Amino acid sequence: MFTTRQLVTLTLSITIAAITCALVLAAGAQWPGALLSGGGAGGATLAALPKLLSRRDS
């Protein structure tokens, strides 16, 4: 169903989004801002990580 590369990418993007959201909440931000920053971090990871993984394989 999923390749190993896809699972690694999804797992890391979810983990980074959760960590970013938790850190922003711990800094005292309101939850909508924390969700937006977590989503942005997860989206950026989801966009960049496959490119970085494919460079390593070449």
C-alpha positions as CSV (number, residue, x, y, z in Angstrom):
1,M,0.0,0.0,0.0
2,F,2.7,2.5,1.0
3,T,6.4,2.4,0.2
4,T,8.9,2.8,3.0
5,R,9.9,6.3,1.6
6,Q,6.2,7.4,1.8
7,L,5.8,6.1,5.4
8,V,9.0,7.8,6.5
9,T,7.9,11.1,4.9
10,L,4.4,11.0,6.4
11,T,5.7,10.0,9.8
12,L,8.3,12.8,9.9
13,S,5.9,15.4,8.7
14,I,3.3,14.5,11.3
15,T,6.0,14.4,14.1
16,I,7.4,17.8,13.1
17,A,3.9,19.3,12.9
18,A,3.0,18.0,16.4
19,I,6.3,19.2,17.9
20,T,6.0,22.6,16.4
21,C,2.4,22.9,17.6
22,A,3.3,21.9,21.1
23,L,6.3,24.4,21.2
24,V,4.1,27.2,20.0
25,L,1.4,26.4,22.6
26,A,4.1,26.2,25.3
27,A,5.3,29.7,24.3
28,G,1.9,31.0,25.1
29,A,0.2,31.3,21.7
30,Q,-3.5,30.7,21.2
31,W,-4.5,27.3,19.7
32,P,-5.4,28.6,16.2
33,G,-2.0,30.1,15.8
34,A,-0.3,26.9,17.0
35,L,-2.3,24.8,14.6
36,L,-1.4,27.1,11.7
37,S,2.3,27.0,12.5
38,G,2.2,23.3,13.1
39,G,0.5,22.8,9.7
40,G,2.9,25.0,8.0
41,A,5.9,23.1,9.4
42,G,4.4,19.8,8.5
43,G,3.6,21.0,5.0
44,A,7.1,22.3,4.5
45,T,8.5,19.0,5.6
46,L,6.1,17.1,3.4
47,A,7.3,19.3,0.4
48,A,11.0,19.2,1.1
49,L,11.7,15.7,2.5
50,P,10.9,13.6,-0.7
51,K,13.3,15.8,-2.6
52,L,16.0,15.4,0.0
53,L,15.5,11.6,0.0
54,S,15.6,11.3,-3.8
55,R,19.0,13.3,-3.9
56,R,20.5,10.7,-1.5
57,D,19.4,7.8,-3.7
58,S,20.9,9.3,-6.9
